[in-house]
Amino acid sequence: MIGRMAPRPPWSRQGVVQYLRDPSPHLPLLLGSPHLHGGVAVVREEGVYRLRRLACDEAGLEAFREQQHATGKPFYPEHVDQFQRPTGAVLAEAASLDDFVTALEGIPWEPGW
């Protein structure tokens, strides 16, 4: 999974397109800050490219937080990133890469992505 370390610098739309056109891009590609719960991910599900909102696995995060506390280890905001899943709303999707690029060009691109 690319982009797993927090905080991540923003990607431009053109940077994402260039990355996806690489012969073998690693997906999911996480974009955006986990601290604001505003991130998104480029995924390929069931043969379809999708740009999805990240959703936090709150139960997993809370269990991890409790484990850290019980063992005397710190809990940092960056740990939230480990529990972000590309399961939120679909913002763009297409079956082919070219159509997906067109779909990406048709949506507002948030500066923090």
Secondary structure as the mmCIF struct_conf table of DSSP 4:
data_model
#
loop_
_struct_conf.conf_type_id
_struct_conf.id
_struct_conf.beg_label_comp_id
_struct_conf.beg_label_asym_id
_struct_conf.beg_label_seq_id
_struct_conf.end_label_comp_id
_struct_conf.end_label_asym_id
_struct_conf.end_label_seq_id
STRN STRN1 ILE A 2 ILE A 2
TURN_TY1_P TURN_TY1_P1 GLY A 3 GLY A 3
BEND BEND1 MET A 5 PRO A 7
HELX_LH_PP_P HELX_LH_PP_P1 ARG A 8 PRO A 10
HELX_RH_AL_P HELX_RH_AL_P1 ARG A 13 LEU A 20
TURN_TY1_P TURN_TY1_P2 ARG A 21 ARG A 21
BEND BEND2 ASP A 22 SER A 24
BEND BEND3 LEU A 27 LEU A 27
STRN STRN2 LEU A 29 LEU A 31
BEND BEND4 GLY A 32 GLY A 32
TURN_TY1_P TURN_TY1_P3 PRO A 34 HIS A 37
STRN STRN3 VAL A 40 GLU A 45
TURN_TY1_P TURN_TY1_P4 GLU A 46 GLY A 47
STRN STRN4 VAL A 48 ARG A 53
STRN STRN5 ALA A 55 CYS A 56
HELX_RH_AL_P HELX_RH_AL_P2 GLU A 58 ALA A 70
TURN_TY1_P TURN_TY1_P5 THR A 71 GLY A 72
HELX_RH_3T_P HELX_RH_3T_P1 PRO A 77 PHE A 83
STRN STRN6 GLN A 84 ARG A 85
BEND BEND5 PRO A 86 PRO A 86
BEND BEND6 GLY A 88 GLY A 88
STRN STRN7 VAL A 90 ALA A 94
BEND BEND7 ALA A 95 SER A 96
HELX_RH_AL_P HELX_RH_AL_P3 LEU A 97 GLU A 105
TURN_TY1_P TURN_TY1_P6 GLY A 106 GLY A 106
BEND BEND8 ILE A 107 ILE A 107
TURN_TY1_P TURN_TY1_P7 PRO A 111 GLY A 112
#
